[in-house]
Structures are given as C-alpha cells and as structure tokens.
Amino acid sequence: MAYLQSSFDTRFSLQLSPNAFLVRLGRREIFVCRDFRQRSYAVNPLLDCSTGVQAGHLELLFFKKWLVILSKANW
C-alpha cells in the first residue's frame, strides 16, 4: 500500500479527503475515498462512471458517496 501523495497530483485536493486508502495491484492503483466534490450534472444513484481529472484515470462513484479511482501506478 502507498500513500496518496506519492501518485496523485496535489492540485485536485484528493489527499485532503478523510478515510482514503490506496491499493497497488501490480501496475495498477485503486484509490478509494468519500466523494466531497460538487457535481454539475445529475448523478446516477447507484453507480456513476466517468473519466478522471487526470489522463488515464477512471472514476466510479458508488451510491453518490464513495469514489473509486482506477489508474496506472506511477513508480
């Protein structure tokens, strides 16, 4: 497991999110945190999928509460 500051850019403020953790599986990373951003679109109540704020990231929003970000590991 790695710390958030090691792989994500600080300008998106994801490292300030409480209850966050990062799991590294081979060349991939899975980052899980509570979603604190205001969305400008209607969010699907169960599962919402969108491109991430950085290139190559995929964001999954579960139950309008938990944000899961899938990305390549930055070594």
DAZI-V33818 format. One record per backbone hydrogen bond with DSSP energy under -1.0 kcal/mol. NH is the residue of the N-H (numbers start at 1). CO is the residue of the C=O. Records with the same first field share a line. If there is no record, write none. Layout:
# DAZI-V33818
NH=CO ; CO
This chain:
# DAZI-V33818
6=3
7=4
8=4
12=9
13=10
17=14
21=32
23=30
25=28
28=25
29=71
30=23
31=69
32=21
33=67
35=65
48=61
50=59
52=57
57=54
58=70
59=50
60=68
61=48
62=66
63=46
65=62
66=62
67=33
68=60
69=31
70=58
71=29
73=27
